[in-house]
Amino acid sequence: MPMIPEAMIAMLACARIGAPHSVVFGGFSSESLKDRLIDGNAKFIITADGGFRKDKVIELKKAVDSAIDSGAGDVVNKVIVIKRTNKEILMKVNRDYWWHELLENQDDWCEPEIMNSEDRLFVLYTSGSTGKPKGVVHTIAGYNLWTHLTFKWIFDVKSDDIYWCTADVGWITGHSYIVYGPLSNGSTTLMYEGVPRPSNLGAFWQIIQKYKVSIFYTAPTAIRSFMKSGREIPDKYDLSSLRLLGTVGEPINPEAWIWYRDVIGKNECPIVDTWWQTETGGVMISPLPGAVDTKPGSATLPLPGIEVEIVNKEGERVEINEGGYLIIRKPWPGMMRTIHGNSQRFLESYWDFIPHKEEPFVYFAGDGARIDNDGYVWIMGRVDDVISVSGHRLGTMEIESALVSHESVAEAAVVGKKDELKGEAIVAFVSLEKNFKNSDQLVDEIKLHVVSEIGVIAKPEKIIITDSLPKTRSGKIMRRILRSLASGEKVSGDISTLEDSSVLEKLKEDS
């Protein structure tokens, strides 16, 4: 779906009749859509003839048709299409229906279905380290309670606020802080179809000025992009309506935090740097504006009722300012209930990884963090094989599977490296089949293949062609070495388990 009101209406309509929904980000390819449709056993699809992004028309219905034709047709019964771009599209008789035609004979009132608190509200797919996306299950009561409370606490919402979250409804931020949280609080929530683009670098500031936005919630990637364009662009606009700024999706570096406060907030707006995940349903760590002193780059303190701790692999609490694994000790209302169709994976991924001496189970967030002398939490990034690109979590295995599905690729390993703009960039190490030779044309072709398999968000920033990959004697790829090489750092630490040390020297040359 594009970022249009009908996307929100469709979500709420499903919730009203008790039909669990699964929103798929419009930037995903038809292949990724197909996998999610089949795994979720989706019977109905709501889409549009297309949408607009960066001055281009995105052919959404075409992607849906392709997903159905390539395998999802076994589960999907009907497709409802919103007319957005007015471009000519294929409409299959007795399967495809126009949204506006279905509305012609509808009553104004639909009796809401009475639901149990633990009934499913939605399934939202997020990347995992095994290559297969995980269907995170959230339920009716707990999720809505947590998004309602956290929105009210964190944004100190008033009756006359105009609130704008720049996320897409296809991600959890869009679910929690465009739709459910704001609307349950009776807030005015603004939606924007598009992103800042070369033809209009001041698009965000223009919208803030036009609609008198008072609360602005965006990603560090966007802020770094604004910094790159220069302060002269936002300085052209009247941003005096802003009273509160927020960040979401990934840790924000202190330089971007300070620029955000100084240039956009004019040193008058508190900043709420929020940490949370698809799995947590809502924000877990964040300052409360006016109540908690902030530090640039720190998400500050856990919200009321949230007990976090930083531990080592044995579950023992680490020292002050020592990095370790971020865990949550006690349950909370908005927590995910399971992984769709795979409760065992749910237990293994989140509850069995870290032991604990005091609690039978603790939630492992997959992030590294440290706590300073003031008890403030500093998020250090992912500790598993998941890369966060512009706040979007992508499993390395999912990207590697897409790479290896190209006829020229024999083997692939994907790592993330720090990127000033995106947070992390994707670097792929690839070895070729014998009958293929390294060339710029082939590298570009492989990149486009990944885009077609997963989506443009998964496009590798760099592909390094190499004869072989560094492996242990048991055949496990040593990603630590690849991360160091991708980042241009010296390879350190124990490499005694490396099967062939000559591979390392060759990789240094290739990189």
Secondary structure, DSSP 8 states (H G I E B T S, - for coil): --SSHHHHHHHHHHHHHT--B----TTB-HHHHHHHHHHHT--EEEEES-EEETTEEE-HHHHHHHHHHTTGGGT--EEEEE-SS-------TTTEEEHHHHHTT--S--------TTSEEEEEEE--TTSS-EEEEEEHHHHHHHHHHHHHHHHT--TT-EEEE-S-TTSHHHIIIIIIHHHHTT-EEE--SS--BTTBTTHHHHHHHHHT--EEEE-HHHHHHHHHH-TTTGGGS--TT--EEEE-SS---HHHHHHIIIIISTT-S-EEE-B--TTTSS--B---TTTS---TT--BSB-TT--EEEE-TTS-B--TT--EEEEE-S--TT---EETT-HHHHIIIIISSS--SS-S--EEEEEEEEE-TTS-EEEEEESSSEEEETTEEEEHHHHHHHHHTSTTEEEEEEEEEEETTTEEEEEEEEEE-TT----HHHHHHHHHHHHHHTBGGG--SEEEE-S---BBTTS-B-HHHHHHHHTT----S--TTBS-THHHHHHHHH-
